[in-house]
Amino acid sequence: MESLQNVLGFPILSLSIFLPTAGALLIWLFLKNDNAVRWAALIVSVATFIVTIPLATSFDSTTAHMQFEEMHQWIPMFNVHYQLGVDGISMPFVILTSLLTIICIVSAWRCIQNRVKEYMLAFLILETTLIGVFCALDAILFYFFWEAMLIPMFLIIGVWGGQNRVYATLKFFLYTLGGSVLMLIAVIAMYFKTGGSFSILAYMDYPFDFQWQFWAFLAFFVAFAVKVPMWPVHTWLPDAHTEAPTAGSVILAGILLKMGAYGFLRFSLPMLPDASQYFVPLMVGLSLIAIVYISLVAMMQTDLKRLIAYSSIAHMGFVTLGTFMFTGIAMEGAIFGMISHGFVAAALFLCVGVLYDRMHTREISAYGGVANVMPVFAVVMMFFAMANVALPGASSFVAEVMVLLGTFNPSPEAMLYMPISMKWVAMMAAISVILSACYTLWMVKRVLMGNLEKEEVKGLSDMTMREFGLFAPLIILVVWLGFYPLPVLDMLHASATHLVDQATSSKLADAALIAQGAAAHVTGH
Amino acid sequence: MGETITTLNTLELLAIPALPLIAALAAGLFGWALKETLTHWITCLAVIAAAALSIDIFVQVLDGASFYGNFWTWMLSDGFIVPIGMMIDPLTAIMMITVTIVSACVHIYTIGYMHGDPGYSRFFSYISAFTFSMLVLVMGNNFFTLFFGWEAVGLFSYLLIGFWFKREPANYAALKAFIVNRVGDFGFLIGVLATWYYFGTVDYHQVFAAVSSFVLEGHTLNFLGWEMDAITFICLALFIGAMGKSGQVPLHVWLPDSMEGPTPISALIHAATMVTAGVFMVARLSPMFEFSETALAAVTLVGALTAWMCATIGLVQNDIKRVIAYSTCSQLGYMFVACGVSAYSAGIFHLMTHAYFKSLLFLAAGSVIHAVLAEQDIRKMGQLRKYMPITYVTMLIAALALSGIPPFAGFWSKDLIIEAAMVRDMGWVSDVAYYALLSGVVMTAFYTFRMFFLTFHNTDRVPAETKAHVHESPKVITVPLMILAIGAFGSGMWGVYALDITNPEVINGFFGNALFVMDAHNPLMELEHEPHHAFYLSMPFWMAIGGIGLAFVFYFKESAMPAKLASTFSGVHAFLLNKWYWDELYEKIFLRPAQCLGTFFWQKADLAIIDKGMIHGGIVDSVLAGAAKLRRMQTGMVYHYAYGMVIGVFGLLTWLMLKA
């Protein structure tokens, strides 16, 4: 295990995790007035964001080691630790979470009018759990945050959601809970296998044999595939998105979807490299289904949010594809894609929110000619539509190209069990170039373009400054990362390279050696 | 990363794309404050300055100056580096002047054409940004800068076709243009991926330097059971991109529809610059295409088919802009044939002359459309020469240039392409190309002058209420026409006599080593050895005369003939009028099936099977059924499932602990 290192001298990760909850507690205890609650929540979220900034500025991008580590005994009886730390893979997501939470809180400023306090509390507590997942280095701690985030999310959809919210929230809850039970079983099994450790880093080093890896991979796979989500366990997502309030969709698309892919990166690949290699064909197949099948489904949607939800699944297909190529380019592309998708999908859901607040409908056919009355909004939505299509100059292009390049030239380990050349896979995936344009721009045409014919649309007013303020940082980030992705790629590089090393080095040789050693030990006596 | 090699001023080079970009941002972001006058002053001046700088660069390049270097690292990962840099050589330089000069003319023209439009500053912003993108496309020094420019011009083309977003046909045309272009981009992207895969770099110089040894190593690829050279695969994939952007069969369907956009952009984007990007790309990548006979044959055949097919469609169209649009597809086919038969310099030469005369044709057509109150049907025009003398004369120059009548520009370049197709021996491929192009010349001359006569001569069919309005356009429109008329008249002679553009020698020729031609392929070299013959001995010349003569007979003398022919051959006429039914075909084989498949996956697979069948039928319902039995213990819903699961987990935990 790597030595504890925290260059900052104060527990920055704990602070990032618990500041929102502490703030929530204070708000709950002392504030009554809705406006005061809004401002207080905003201040807390901004403060959390500021706290997370040193993670990037003090980050040592030359090493793949965990940084800003903290370690305390938690449940000594089961050897459970409160162990935190981030590397280049998780650190960007901590900052992404704290940034998107601000946007969520501001976006709810006007449109949430009932139970404002509870709403803000739910978001702040959600932030705690989300950052917690990305920082946890102890499997039980990870599982704790992983499950805990369901509760605020469940409430956000269930209380402030649309008409069909009960069905959606139940579906969301059962799917994710059902998936993560298998993860817990796998973790507990690992605990016994490794002789009583819940340390994620220890699992990475332990030489599991193949049979063992096989079953553990499947257990993790179910948990993570539901979260990504991957076909065929994806149907909860369009429902959850459609019924969730705008900010709920933003955080769902921006962060929650990344959990599944993050799980693959943190658990499956480094702990179970041989099984990961074995299951490459499965992962590739499901990724291609996400890219092609889901894109076609997205094209036919009549509900704005549902369309963007399906488009999210398609984009996550690129992430899972890149993850299982085991090359630095694809790996960095996949992680970069998760970050970029966090901005683009979040912004698209915010766009729908802007429309929904005015029209109270998500039906595409209710719109048409919106550009006539909301020119600024039209420009913003067009911008993010083009980013969704992954035009060069947007961050999504960098991600897509890197994943495709990596897929075109995967590591030999990814090819061990593949029946066909990965070149064909890359070409199939590249069909997304066409399909994403089809569903995104057709939607843009039906919503923004055309003559003003519908009475309701005629009365729309353009975005307010507050609404524009939500988009401004996202626009800047998408363009900035589109032209200058190097700072982020640089942060990812060492950790992604290390992860590729882990995923491509078989544990079986070690396991065989250990078995041999044990046998020798026995016979020696 | 290659070292910077330069004899040119870097700042001057950077200013050329930067000026239109800054102007575009100014017009786009602050157009509301700048008002019409300031908006067009800023953008026009920026583009004119870019044109002046480009000419300066061109003059320096003529003296042998060049530039090669990187400014910025775009993407970087293990063994993968994408810089943003520039490469200036004669090929780039001639593209730069063509783009900026036409763009400057179109900018000025737009002041008059778009006057009073509510989207005035938006329009200027788009066309300036387009100019920037096009400059990036031609000036870049690697495949990704090319791709960046490629996609950016596509974006602005989309935005400009759908500029009048209230009009439904314009929105459909824009969507169609973008999606069909994306089909091409799909091929392009795969070509770039393969290039990186096989060469380990995307830098032009490094790739070009490695091609010959790469081919010798004999890399092959199994494509659906067809064993092909890797270089052929790369070139064919890239060429799919070129087909999309340059409107070649079968990806040509978007280009005629793009005429829904305002006329200035039809001239700038869909005639002179963007659509020629494919030709530029093939010429730029000549060091790769030259090593694949298959790819060259494909380029030749696709070009020849497009040149011929679009000419046949152009014969019967009645929309003035569509006639010219089909002519653009057809002329682009000529340029591709030039590249396919390895006469790249002839292709680029035709690209340049075509840019002048075709943008002139469009702008003149725009002037006409402006005069007759947005009417585009040539059957409702006639005798307009009386009202619009400048438009009339400039359009005549453009029409003669397009038809290939000496000494107008088109003659020199088109004649050269046809001769090159004649002397180059590629078996049946070059023969097919030669005859397709030759018959294309008759049709080109015919449809051009059919359109011309019906518009400016023939009988006066302008509706009475429009007639009061018909007048010559203001100076801001006619002056750009006159400037372009100079190009349409003289750029051919300028190219042949001043630049010696067709000289195939690497040392003395205009293009030097910017274009690569294998010795065994060089048709221009063969032509060089043949004695120059006078124009009246050239076959294409007589073909053009024949086409014009036919149009003269049909629309001056025997006015009843066209209608009679159309009714006699009504099947053929309908086939051509409906553009060979490509749209209908695509609707049947792509659009409908994709929609059906999408609906099927959604309604049947997602909702019926996964949601209702598996989840509800199996998992959820059995949980609910089990829960119903335990109803007495239950008061709520989800919490209880969670509770049950926690109990289960604890049970499992206990079991595992006991087992251990």
Chai-1 contact restraints between the chains, C-beta under 6 A:
chainA,res_idxA,chainB,res_idxB,connection_type,confidence,min_distance_angstrom,max_distance_angstrom,comment,restraint_id
A,F173,B,V638,contact,1.0,0.0,6.0,A-B,restraint_1
A,V181,B,M645,contact,1.0,0.0,6.0,A-B,restraint_2
A,L184,B,V649,contact,1.0,0.0,6.0,A-B,restraint_3
A,I188,B,L653,contact,1.0,0.0,6.0,A-B,restraint_4
A,I188,B,L656,contact,1.0,0.0,6.0,A-B,restraint_5
A,F192,B,A660,contact,1.0,0.0,6.0,A-B,restraint_6
A,P232,B,I610,contact,1.0,0.0,6.0,A-B,restraint_7
A,T235,B,D606,contact,1.0,0.0,6.0,A-B,restraint_8
A,T235,B,I610,contact,1.0,0.0,6.0,A-B,restraint_9
A,T235,B,D611,contact,1.0,0.0,6.0,A-B,restraint_10
A,Y293,B,F601,contact,1.0,0.0,6.0,A-B,restraint_11
A,L296,B,L597,contact,1.0,0.0,6.0,A-B,restraint_12
A,L296,B,G598,contact,1.0,0.0,6.0,A-B,restraint_13
A,L296,B,F601,contact,1.0,0.0,6.0,A-B,restraint_14
A,V297,B,G598,contact,1.0,0.0,6.0,A-B,restraint_15
A,V297,B,F601,contact,1.0,0.0,6.0,A-B,restraint_16
A,V297,B,W602,contact,1.0,0.0,6.0,A-B,restraint_17
A,M299,B,G598,contact,1.0,0.0,6.0,A-B,restraint_18
A,M300,B,G598,contact,1.0,0.0,6.0,A-B,restraint_19
A,M300,B,T599,contact,1.0,0.0,6.0,A-B,restraint_20
A,M300,B,W602,contact,1.0,0.0,6.0,A-B,restraint_21
A,G328,B,S77,contact,1.0,0.0,6.0,A-B,restraint_22
A,G328,B,D78,contact,1.0,0.0,6.0,A-B,restraint_23
A,I329,B,S77,contact,1.0,0.0,6.0,A-B,restraint_24
A,I329,B,D78,contact,1.0,0.0,6.0,A-B,restraint_25
A,I329,B,F80,contact,1.0,0.0,6.0,A-B,restraint_26
A,E332,B,S77,contact,1.0,0.0,6.0,A-B,restraint_27
A,A371,B,F165,contact,1.0,0.0,6.0,A-B,restraint_28
A,L391,B,E151,contact,1.0,0.0,6.0,A-B,restraint_29
A,P392,B,F148,contact,1.0,0.0,6.0,A-B,restraint_30
A,P392,B,E151,contact,1.0,0.0,6.0,A-B,restraint_31
A,V398,B,M75,contact,1.0,0.0,6.0,A-B,restraint_32
A,L404,B,L193,contact,1.0,0.0,6.0,A-B,restraint_33
A,L405,B,L193,contact,1.0,0.0,6.0,A-B,restraint_34
A,F408,B,L193,contact,1.0,0.0,6.0,A-B,restraint_35
A,F408,B,Y197,contact,1.0,0.0,6.0,A-B,restraint_36
A,N409,B,Y197,contact,1.0,0.0,6.0,A-B,restraint_37
A,M427,B,I190,contact,1.0,0.0,6.0,A-B,restraint_38
A,A430,B,F186,contact,1.0,0.0,6.0,A-B,restraint_39
A,A430,B,L189,contact,1.0,0.0,6.0,A-B,restraint_40
A,A430,B,I190,contact,1.0,0.0,6.0,A-B,restraint_41
A,V433,B,R182,contact,1.0,0.0,6.0,A-B,restraint_42
A,V433,B,D185,contact,1.0,0.0,6.0,A-B,restraint_43
A,V433,B,F186,contact,1.0,0.0,6.0,A-B,restraint_44
A,V433,B,L189,contact,1.0,0.0,6.0,A-B,restraint_45
A,I434,B,R182,contact,1.0,0.0,6.0,A-B,restraint_46
A,I434,B,V183,contact,1.0,0.0,6.0,A-B,restraint_47
A,I434,B,F186,contact,1.0,0.0,6.0,A-B,restraint_48
A,A437,B,F178,contact,1.0,0.0,6.0,A-B,restraint_49
A,A437,B,I179,contact,1.0,0.0,6.0,A-B,restraint_50
A,A437,B,R182,contact,1.0,0.0,6.0,A-B,restraint_51
A,C438,B,I179,contact,1.0,0.0,6.0,A-B,restraint_52
A,L441,B,L175,contact,1.0,0.0,6.0,A-B,restraint_53
A,L441,B,F178,contact,1.0,0.0,6.0,A-B,restraint_54
A,K445,B,N171,contact,1.0,0.0,6.0,A-B,restraint_55
A,K445,B,L175,contact,1.0,0.0,6.0,A-B,restraint_56
A,M449,B,F165,contact,1.0,0.0,6.0,A-B,restraint_57
A,M449,B,N171,contact,1.0,0.0,6.0,A-B,restraint_58
A,N451,B,K166,contact,1.0,0.0,6.0,A-B,restraint_59
A,L486,B,L76,contact,1.0,0.0,6.0,A-B,restraint_60
